Every structure is written in C-alpha cells, then in structure tokens.
C-alpha cells in the first residue's frame, strides 16, 4: 500500500478485480455452453484440424492438397485453407456438418 492510499482504496481495487474475473469467467462459461450445444445437437464444431504435410504424419493428410486442412473433431470435412477453417470454427452452424453416429453428451451440472 502506498502512503497516499487508504485501505478502502485497496479493498475497492480488489473487489473490482474480482468482479472483472467473475465477468470473464461468465463469458467463458457461456462460450463453452454454446460450443457443447453444437455437439449435443449432433453437429461438428470443427474444434481441431490438421493441414497438408509432405510427407504426411497422419493418414488423413494423404487426402489433402497444399493449403488444405481436414477436421479431426469427428466429421473429416476438408477446408480450402486456414481462413475457411477459422470461419467454420467461429460459426459451425452457418454450414452445419452432422457428426457420424452421434450420441448426445450427458447434461452438465
């Protein structure tokens, strides 16, 4: 604590920091709930992908051409480039891709 501060200034700063963290956590939980809702509805959220590589590290990379990516989150969609993957990652319901053999995840508490 500095000489020109009072304990109430310090407490206010602590409360403000806690509120900021609580708001960030609430936003993160809301984003996670939206993320899980896509999969719970039976659609891929394209949460992971691998790109073209020569020689391939993964068997699925043999399907790709330079610049392309393939979804490894369950649907095997091939994306034209990083920008295409990021666009569908940001909004998977803009062009929904059903997951094969979908089994809904249990409700979270």
Phi, psi and omega in degrees: 000139179271161184296333181267011179248151174252168179295332178291325175298317181294317179296321178297318179297318179296315179297320179296317178297318178297318179297317178301316179294318178300319179294318178297317179296319178298318178296318180296319178295320179296318178295320178295320178298319178295321179300312181291328180298325178299311180292323179297331177279354176097017181244152180280139177259006175054043185289345177211154180203158172237151181256175178301142175205138179231112005281152181292146175268321179250148182303321182296339180291343177294337181281349190262154172254162180308133179094339183278159174229157176232137181291131177247015180267002175137343186249344180060028175293138177263127180258144183295324182195181180302318183299318178297315180296314180299321179298317181283332175293318180291327181218077184295341181272358175292326178218072189297136178243116181296144174278139175290141177047057182292131170236119183301144177279149180296151179298138179272149180267000000 
